[in-house]
Amino acid sequence: MGKVFSHMTMSLDGYIAQTDDQVGELFEWDEAGGVTVPNPNEGISLQVDGASADALKEPVENTGALIAGRRLFDIAEGWNGKHPAGAPVVVVTHRAPENAAQEWPTTTFVDGVEGAIDRAKQIAGDKNVTIASANVTQQALDLGLLDEVCVSLVPVLFGEGVPYFSKLKSGHLLLEDPAVVQGQRALHLTYRVRR
C-alpha cells in the first residue's frame, strides 16, 4: 500500500495563494529550467531544473489518486478533466456539481475527508495518494491520516493570503527531519509525520 502525502508550493511566509486566489510568483520554479516533466495535460508544461525534476519524479510517477478540495477544483475548473499529476481526482465536497459524471469522468466527488482518503486509497491501489489542497491537508493532519508533508518553498513573501497550514485541533504536531532538495527557485522539503 502506498502512502498519503500532501504537496503544495508555498511562499516563504507560508501562503499557497494570494488573497485573491492568484498564485503570483509561486510557480516560477516550474519554468526555471530545461528539463521537461511530462504530464497528460497538454495545456501545462513543466520546465524545471534537474534537481527539481528529480524531486518530482517519485511523486508524479507513483501517484495513483489525487485529492483536492471543492474550492481548488472550482478555481482550476476541474483541470479540464486532466490533472497535471495524471491520476484520477477525488474531490472533497458536500455537493457534487451537476453533470459531474459526464463532464469529469475521472473525478469522484466524496463528502468528507476521511471518506475521500478511503476512496482515493481504493483507486490508487499500491500507489500513493496525494493531497493537493490546504484545507484537506489540515483535516487529514487532524485525523492522523497523513504520512508526509511536502513543501516546495519559494523565495517570495506574500504578507497575506491563503495559508498552507493553520491551527491544528491537537495543538501541535511533530514531524521528522526533512529530506531536502535544492532546486532553482524552489527548495523541496519532505517531512514524515511523527507517529
C-alpha positions as CSV (number, residue, x, y, z in Angstrom):
1,M,0.0,0.0,0.0
2,G,1.2,3.5,-0.9
3,K,1.5,6.5,1.4
4,V,-0.8,9.5,1.8
5,F,1.1,12.8,1.5
6,S,0.4,16.4,0.8
7,H,2.3,18.6,-1.6
8,M,1.9,22.3,-2.1
9,T,4.1,25.1,-3.4
10,M,4.4,27.7,-0.6
11,S,5.7,31.2,-0.2
12,L,8.5,31.7,2.5
13,D,5.9,33.2,4.8
14,G,3.5,30.2,4.5
15,Y,1.0,31.0,1.8
16,I,-0.2,28.9,-1.2
17,A,-2.1,31.7,-2.9
18,Q,-2.7,35.5,-2.5
19,T,-5.9,36.8,-1.0
20,D,-7.5,36.8,-4.5
21,D,-6.6,33.1,-5.0
22,Q,-3.9,34.0,-7.6
23,V,-0.6,32.3,-7.3
24,G,1.7,35.2,-8.2
25,E,5.3,34.1,-8.4
26,L,4.8,30.8,-6.7
27,F,5.3,28.7,-9.8
28,E,8.3,30.4,-11.3
29,W,10.3,27.3,-10.4
30,D,8.3,25.1,-12.7
31,E,9.5,27.2,-15.7
32,A,13.1,27.7,-14.4
33,G,15.0,25.0,-16.2
34,G,15.5,22.9,-19.2
35,V,14.1,19.5,-18.0
36,T,10.6,18.7,-19.2
37,V,8.4,16.9,-16.6
38,P,5.8,15.0,-18.7
39,N,2.2,15.2,-17.7
40,P,-1.1,14.3,-19.5
41,N,-2.5,17.8,-19.6
42,E,-1.3,19.3,-22.9
43,G,-2.1,22.8,-21.7
44,I,0.5,22.6,-19.0
45,S,4.3,22.2,-19.5
46,L,6.7,22.0,-16.6
47,Q,10.3,23.0,-17.5
48,V,12.3,22.6,-14.3
49,D,15.9,22.3,-13.3
50,G,17.4,18.8,-12.9
51,A,17.2,18.8,-9.1
52,S,13.5,19.8,-9.2
53,A,12.8,17.1,-11.8
54,D,14.4,14.5,-9.6
55,A,12.3,15.7,-6.6
56,L,9.1,15.5,-8.7
57,K,9.9,12.1,-10.3
58,E,8.7,9.9,-7.5
59,P,5.5,11.8,-6.6
60,V,4.5,12.1,-10.3
61,E,5.2,8.5,-11.3
62,N,3.8,7.0,-8.1
63,T,0.6,9.0,-7.5
64,G,-2.4,6.7,-8.0
65,A,-5.0,9.2,-6.9
66,L,-5.1,12.9,-6.0
67,I,-7.4,14.6,-3.5
68,A,-8.5,18.2,-3.9
69,G,-11.0,20.4,-2.1
70,R,-14.0,21.7,-3.9
71,R,-12.7,25.3,-3.8
72,L,-9.5,24.3,-5.6
73,F,-11.4,22.1,-8.1
74,D,-13.6,25.1,-8.9
75,I,-10.7,27.6,-9.2
76,A,-8.9,25.2,-11.6
77,E,-12.1,24.5,-13.5
78,G,-11.6,20.8,-12.9
79,W,-8.2,20.9,-14.8
80,N,-10.4,20.3,-17.9
81,G,-10.7,16.7,-16.8
82,K,-6.9,16.1,-16.8
83,H,-5.0,16.9,-13.7
84,P,-1.2,17.5,-14.3
85,A,-0.5,14.6,-12.0
86,G,-2.2,12.3,-14.5
87,A,-4.1,10.5,-11.7
88,P,-7.8,10.2,-11.0
89,V,-9.0,13.0,-8.8
90,V,-11.2,12.7,-5.6
91,V,-12.9,16.0,-4.7
92,V,-14.0,16.6,-1.1
93,T,-17.4,18.3,-1.3
94,H,-20.8,18.4,0.3
95,R,-22.4,18.5,-3.1
96,A,-21.1,17.3,-6.5
97,P,-21.6,19.6,-9.5
98,E,-24.5,18.8,-11.9
99,N,-23.5,16.5,-14.7
100,A,-20.3,15.6,-12.8
101,A,-20.0,12.1,-14.3
102,Q,-20.3,13.4,-17.9
103,E,-18.0,16.4,-17.5
104,W,-15.4,14.9,-15.2
105,P,-15.4,11.1,-15.8
106,T,-12.1,10.5,-13.9
107,T,-13.2,12.6,-10.9
108,T,-15.0,11.2,-7.9
109,F,-16.9,13.5,-5.5
110,V,-16.9,12.5,-1.9
111,D,-18.5,14.1,1.2
112,G,-15.8,14.3,4.0
113,V,-12.0,14.0,4.2
114,E,-11.9,10.5,5.8
115,G,-14.2,9.1,3.1
116,A,-12.2,10.8,0.4
117,I,-8.9,9.3,1.6
118,D,-10.5,5.9,1.8
119,R,-11.9,6.2,-1.7
120,A,-8.5,7.6,-3.0
121,K,-6.7,4.6,-1.5
122,Q,-9.0,2.2,-3.2
123,I,-8.4,4.0,-6.6
124,A,-4.6,4.2,-6.0
125,G,-4.1,0.6,-5.1
126,D,-0.4,0.1,-4.3
127,K,0.4,3.7,-5.5
128,N,0.4,6.9,-3.4
129,V,-2.4,9.3,-2.6
130,T,-1.5,13.0,-3.0
131,I,-3.5,15.7,-1.3
132,A,-3.2,19.0,-3.2
133,S,-5.4,21.2,-1.1
134,A,-4.6,23.2,2.1
135,N,-7.9,22.7,3.9
136,V,-8.0,19.0,3.1
137,T,-4.4,18.7,4.3
138,Q,-5.3,20.4,7.6
139,Q,-8.2,18.0,8.2
140,A,-6.1,14.9,7.2
141,L,-3.4,16.0,9.8
142,D,-6.1,16.4,12.4
143,L,-7.5,13.0,11.6
144,G,-4.0,11.4,11.7
145,L,-4.3,10.2,8.1
146,L,-1.3,11.9,6.6
147,D,2.1,10.2,6.3
148,E,4.2,13.0,4.8
149,V,4.0,16.7,4.3
150,C,5.9,18.0,1.2
151,V,6.6,21.7,0.5
152,S,8.1,23.3,-2.5
153,L,9.3,26.5,-0.7
154,V,9.8,29.5,-3.0
155,P,11.6,32.8,-2.3
156,V,8.7,35.2,-2.2
157,L,6.9,36.8,0.7
158,F,3.1,37.5,0.2
159,G,2.5,39.1,3.5
160,E,-1.1,37.7,3.5
161,G,-3.1,35.1,1.6
162,V,-4.3,31.5,1.7
163,P,-2.1,29.6,4.3
164,Y,-0.9,26.1,3.8
165,F,-1.3,25.4,7.5
166,S,-3.5,26.8,10.2
167,K,-4.4,25.9,13.7
168,L,-4.4,22.2,14.5
169,K,-7.1,20.8,16.8
170,S,-4.4,18.8,18.6
171,G,-2.4,21.9,19.3
172,H,0.8,20.9,17.6
173,L,2.4,18.0,15.6
174,L,6.0,16.8,15.4
175,L,7.5,16.0,12.0
176,E,10.7,14.1,11.3
177,D,13.8,15.9,9.9
178,P,13.2,16.9,6.3
179,A,14.6,15.4,3.1
180,V,15.9,18.4,1.2
181,V,16.4,19.0,-2.5
182,Q,17.7,22.4,-3.6
183,G,16.1,23.4,-6.9
184,Q,16.2,26.6,-8.9
185,R,13.6,29.0,-7.4
186,A,12.4,26.3,-5.0
187,L,13.6,24.3,-2.0
188,H,11.8,21.0,-2.0
189,L,11.2,19.7,1.6
190,T,9.6,16.3,2.6
191,Y,8.7,15.7,6.2
192,R,7.4,12.4,7.6
193,V,4.7,12.8,10.2
194,R,5.9,11.5,13.5
195,R,3.5,8.9,14.9
